[in-house]
Amino acid sequence: MTVPVPVPPAERGSLRIADRVVAKIAARAARDALADAPQAEHVPIGTRPNASVALRRGSAYVRLSVELGYPNDIGAVARSVRLHVADRVQALTGMDVPDVAVEVERLHSPATHPDDEGRVR
């Protein structure tokens, strides 16, 4: 009787994760990171980060477009988002994330979105 030789995991098959799936993971991670950002209450409800991803040789290059509350330390918030997104994408996909580019598309402040409570039409 011959004993079958186990096949190493790397030779059992392959897994391909679509760009759009990695982009959804990145967008969700950015949303989670921005939930606790300073002045987050000034960003309109329903505003979500937009993500695009380029996959090359097992690495994910992420581009994010976000809206932030104002005033805050934009550099610190962007750095926090970058680190959180890179960690989550790496943890959930196993891909290296050498670059996360964050573009701040819009700033929201209480002055640009005043409460309509005192106004009657």
SULRANOR-V851033 format. One record per residue. N is the residue number from 0. RES is the residue in one letter. SS is DSSP state (H for helix, E for strand, C for the rest). PSI is psi in whole degrees, 0 to 359 (NA if undefined). D_CENTER is the distance of its C-alpha to the mean C-alpha in whole Angstrom. Layout:
N_RES_SS_PSI_D_CENTER ; N_RES_SS_PSI_D_CENTER
This chain:
0_M_C_132_54 ; 1_T_C_142_51 ; 2_V_C_126_47 ; 3_P_C_139_44 ; 4_V_C_126_42 ; 5_P_C_141_39 ; 6_V_C_130_36 ; 7_P_C_147_33 ; 8_P_H_323_30 ; 9_A_H_340_29 ; 10_E_H_2_32 ; 11_R_C_340_31 ; 12_G_C_195_29 ; 13_S_C_164_25 ; 14_L_C_130_22 ; 15_R_C_126_20 ; 16_I_C_125_16 ; 17_A_C_149_16 ; 18_D_H_317_13 ; 19_R_H_330_12 ; 20_V_H_316_12 ; 21_V_H_323_9 ; 22_A_H_320_8 ; 23_K_H_319_8 ; 24_I_H_315_6 ; 25_A_H_317_3 ; 26_A_H_319_4 ; 27_R_H_319_5 ; 28_A_H_321_4 ; 29_A_H_318_3 ; 30_R_H_317_6 ; 31_D_H_318_8 ; 32_A_H_324_8 ; 33_L_H_344_9 ; 34_A_H_327_12 ; 35_D_C_10_14 ; 36_A_C_151_14 ; 37_P_C_141_17 ; 38_Q_C_19_19 ; 39_A_H_335_16 ; 40_E_H_345_19 ; 41_H_H_347_20 ; 42_V_C_128_17 ; 43_P_C_143_18 ; 44_I_C_138_17 ; 45_G_C_350_16 ; 46_T_C_127_13 ; 47_R_C_148_10 ; 48_P_C_149_7 ; 49_N_E_134_8 ; 50_A_E_145_7 ; 51_S_E_151_9 ; 52_V_E_140_10 ; 53_A_E_124_14 ; 54_L_E_127_15 ; 55_R_E_120_18 ; 56_R_C_47_20 ; 57_G_C_8_18 ; 58_S_E_147_15 ; 59_A_E_121_12 ; 60_Y_E_116_11 ; 61_V_E_138_8 ; 62_R_E_128_9 ; 63_L_E_144_7 ; 64_S_E_122_9 ; 65_V_E_162_9 ; 66_E_E_136_12 ; 67_L_E_157_14 ; 68_G_E_153_17 ; 69_Y_C_140_20 ; 70_P_C_149_22 ; 71_N_C_175_19 ; 72_D_C_94_19 ; 73_I_H_319_16 ; 74_G_H_317_16 ; 75_A_H_319_16 ; 76_V_H_315_13 ; 77_A_H_319_11 ; 78_R_H_317_12 ; 79_S_H_317_11 ; 80_V_H_314_7 ; 81_R_H_311_8 ; 82_L_H_316_10 ; 83_H_H_316_8 ; 84_V_H_315_5 ; 85_A_H_317_8 ; 86_D_H_313_10 ; 87_R_H_316_8 ; 88_V_H_317_8 ; 89_Q_H_317_12 ; 90_A_H_321_13 ; 91_L_H_337_12 ; 92_T_H_339_13 ; 93_G_C_6_16 ; 94_M_C_150_14 ; 95_D_E_146_15 ; 96_V_E_84_12 ; 97_P_E_340_14 ; 98_D_E_129_12 ; 99_V_E_108_9 ; 100_A_E_127_10 ; 101_V_E_122_9 ; 102_E_E_124_12 ; 103_V_E_111_13 ; 104_E_E_327_15 ; 105_R_E_147_17 ; 106_L_E_139_18 ; 107_H_E_134_19 ; 108_S_C_165_22 ; 109_P_C_332_25 ; 110_A_C_329_28 ; 111_T_C_344_26 ; 112_H_C_71_25 ; 113_P_C_152_28 ; 114_D_C_142_29 ; 115_D_C_11_32 ; 116_E_C_319_33 ; 117_G_C_358_37 ; 118_R_C_131_37 ; 119_V_C_135_39 ; 120_R_C_NA_40
